[in-house]
Each structure stands twice: as structure tokens, then as C-alpha cells.
Amino acid sequence: MTARILVVDDVDTNIRLLQAKLSAEYFDVITATDGETALLKAVSEQPDLILLDVMMPGLDGFEVCRRLKVGSATRHIPVVMVTALDGREDRIRGLEAGADDFLAKPLDDLMLFARVRSLTQLKASIEELRKREESGRRMGLLEGSAFRQKSSGGRVLVVDDQTRQAEKIAAELSSDHRVTVMDDPERALTAARGPVDLIIINGVSETFDGLKLIAQIRSNAISRAAPVLAIVDVHERPRVVKALELGANDILARPIDPQELAARCRTLMRHKRYADSLRNKLDHSLEMAVTDPLTGLHNRRYLLGQLDPLVDHAGRGGTPASVLILDIDHFKSINDSFGHDAGDEVLVEFAVRLATNVRAVDLPCRYGGEEFVVIMPETRVEDAKIIADRIRAQVAGTPFMVMEGRESLNVTISIGVAATTGEGDSVEAVLKRADEALYEAKQGGRNRVIARAA
């Protein structure tokens, strides 16, 4: 896959060299020669990855990275810091500033392109979630809220057959996370499908194939979202590249530096929490799109989507389904006499009674205003009429308490019942028959159930 890369370096030769290498691999390259310009272009251009030099006049790379990671418009963009510095302190400082990796000059082309491809794939998946979240926000299904980048309290699975190394990892991470250590890849694969926030795999294990385990985790729909940190021998370049190609989110060189381990884990945990936050918001927006906000029942859009396959099934010789349309009698007079707040209380209480007086397989929905619909799968019209009359009697038999219990209202409902008729039937036709039966119930004096078989 191609991607847009922002290269930031104050040395023109370095920029031209990186630009030539990346362009040869069909990446779209934009450039900046100082930190301030880099911050502006990160916001305006929204690159898929930023290759950021550390040593620059004015804002150095560490400060630029820190600002990128606290900005709402740029925190999701992966950053690889590129520098001639190769000291442990500088590497850890870069990771703690939020960098996703730290590459030393002169750049190893194999490692560079492996990291670029790995991180741009991560960015693409995050970007898709962000776009869906933004769609939900535009539709009014989501409220704006600041995302807190929590990177502690995670569940970490360590898969390592080297006891001393595994103990060292667990000792370093246990103060902030719940750590489980395993040396059996089969058990680890099962555990990876559970609630895990980070998986650390020894990629140079002697008793199991760490690369195969990474591939298995990524091929499973349940575990593929969990971030993977692979422990590697950096001198085995082909194996390191293969780990990244198979889906490792990050790599950690042996011998393990405890501070670097902690820093890389924090970065991966932040990515995981951010992606989880976006997915949860997406799930919430989808739920809101099919839920009536007042009663909590499903809405008309969801109802139509559920009724269509039932009508189709009945049309192909399957068991018929029935539909109830329920209307609260004289609801306008409730609003006129007691106010719309009292009317809303009646609607909410009616929704509760409706939901608790139908079967588990039935689907109660708010159709609009004071009208409700119940979809009843595999139900003949005579059976649906019995259930409808039970609902009607329960509503009429117990007054509704509104206005904080100060008013007791006697409420009744009218119900129209219809069932699918077989081949040639349609959702619209079923609902129309139920609506005609409801009209007949209203005309007949209300507080009654009328059923139409066809």
C-alpha cells in the first residue's frame, strides 16, 4: 500500500536522500525543514507517517513529537524519530515523548521500509475508525469528549520460554500492569483471544516458533486487534523484518533494557486504548442510530430491517410472523391536560410494560409518536391476538403514575394485529393490514384488539 510521508530534517541533503528512497517505493513525500513548519503540515496535510529528525534548531524533534502527540488532530499519526544519536537515554526519551520508533543514521533501508509499512497500516486502520466516529458526530449520535491517553492498568500476556527473561519482563511491568507469563504457544493462543491489552512474544524462542505465533494471532478475528511486541535479535535483520511483516506492532532488542521495555509498552497501550475508544464510540453511534432516545426501544429504522427477512422467510414457505401496532388512546388529551413532560412519562412507562409483557423472541419498537410496533417471529395471528389482549388488559388494569407520583392516569390502548400471508407479501402490506386493524379498533370504541388474518 502507498502512503503519504512527512519528512522533517533541517539538512537539505538528508531530505533529498530520504525523498528519493521513499519515492522509489511509490510513497508520496512532503517535507519540512523545521519543527514549527512540521507541526503546521502535520495538521494541514494529515500524513500517514512522520519521519522526524531529532537534532534541529529551534524546536528539536523531542518537543515536536510531544506536541504532535497531545494535539487532537495529530495524536493518531505514527512518528519515527531519525537521528545520528544512538544512546540509550535519547532512545528512551524519544519513546517517552510519544514516538513509535527510533531509527539511527545511517538508515538501514530494509528496516526503514519495514517500519514504514507496518506503521502506515496501523494509521490506516485508526483513520478508518476516526472517519466513522466523525460521521457519527455529524449525525448527532456522538458527543465531543477529550480522549485520555491511559497507558497503565493493562492486561499483558508474555509468551517466552526463557525463564529469566520472562521474569525480568514481569518484574518491570507488574507495578503498572497485570502480567501473565506462559511458555506454551497453544495455551497462549487461547489466552490471546481473551481480554488482553498487549502481547509480548519472544521471537527467538528455542522451543516454539515466535513468528508463527504472531501470524496465528493476526489471523484470528478475536485476537488480531491486540498489539504485539516482539523480542528480537537486531542482528538477524530478515527475521526482524518478517516479524513486522507478519503483524508485530513493535520490536524490542535483546538484551532487554527495562526502561525501553516500559516505554514501548506505554506507547502500544496508548494506541490500543485510543483504538478501543474509537470502536466503542462507533458501537455507541450504531446503537443510537437504531434506538429511540426517549423509550430505549428500537426505532422504526431497526424495525423495518428486522421485519423484512421474516416476511421473505414466510413468502418462501416458512412459518408466518405477526405484527402488532399499538396506539395509546386519547394521548393528545394527556399532553393537553398535564403537559408534554407527563406525556413523555406515559410513553416511557408504556414502553416498560410493553417490553415486559411480550416474549423474549418478540421485538418491541417505537414506531413514532404514541404508536408502537411488536414484531413476533414464527407466530400465527390467533396466537398474536392472545398476547396483544394480555398487553391491553395490563395497561388498562393499572393506572400510570406521573408528575412524580402526584397524578394517577387511567390509560388504555388499541391494537391492530396482522400476519404475513406468504408468497407475494411485503413489509409495507403487513404493516398496512395491521394499521387498518388498528383503525378499526379505534373506530369500534378503543381499548380493544382487532386482528386481520389477510
Secondary structure as GFF3:
##gff-version 3
##sequence-region A 1 454
A	DSSP	beta_strand	4	8	.	.	.	ID=ss1
A	DSSP	alpha_helix	12	24	.	.	.	ID=ss2
A	DSSP	beta_strand	28	32	.	.	.	ID=ss3
A	DSSP	alpha_helix	35	45	.	.	.	ID=ss4
A	DSSP	beta_strand	49	53	.	.	.	ID=ss5
A	DSSP	alpha_helix	61	70	.	.	.	ID=ss6
A	DSSP	beta_strand	79	83	.	.	.	ID=ss7
A	DSSP	alpha_helix	88	96	.	.	.	ID=ss8
A	DSSP	beta_strand	101	104	.	.	.	ID=ss9
A	DSSP	alpha_helix	109	138	.	.	.	ID=ss10
A	DSSP	beta_strand	155	159	.	.	.	ID=ss11
A	DSSP	alpha_helix	163	173	.	.	.	ID=ss12
A	DSSP	beta_strand	178	182	.	.	.	ID=ss13
A	DSSP	alpha_helix	185	192	.	.	.	ID=ss14
A	DSSP	beta_strand	198	202	.	.	.	ID=ss15
A	DSSP	alpha_helix	210	219	.	.	.	ID=ss16
A	DSSP	beta_strand	228	232	.	.	.	ID=ss17
A	DSSP	alpha_helix	237	246	.	.	.	ID=ss18
A	DSSP	beta_strand	250	253	.	.	.	ID=ss19
A	DSSP	alpha_helix	258	289	.	.	.	ID=ss20
A	DSSP	alpha_helix	300	315	.	.	.	ID=ss21
A	DSSP	beta_strand	322	328	.	.	.	ID=ss22
A	DSSP	alpha_helix	331	338	.	.	.	ID=ss23
A	DSSP	alpha_helix	340	356	.	.	.	ID=ss24
A	DSSP	beta_strand	363	368	.	.	.	ID=ss25
A	DSSP	beta_strand	371	376	.	.	.	ID=ss26
A	DSSP	alpha_helix	381	397	.	.	.	ID=ss27
A	DSSP	beta_strand	400	402	.	.	.	ID=ss28
A	DSSP	beta_strand	407	409	.	.	.	ID=ss29
A	DSSP	beta_strand	413	419	.	.	.	ID=ss30
A	DSSP	alpha_helix	427	443	.	.	.	ID=ss31
A	DSSP	beta_strand	449	452	.	.	.	ID=ss32
###
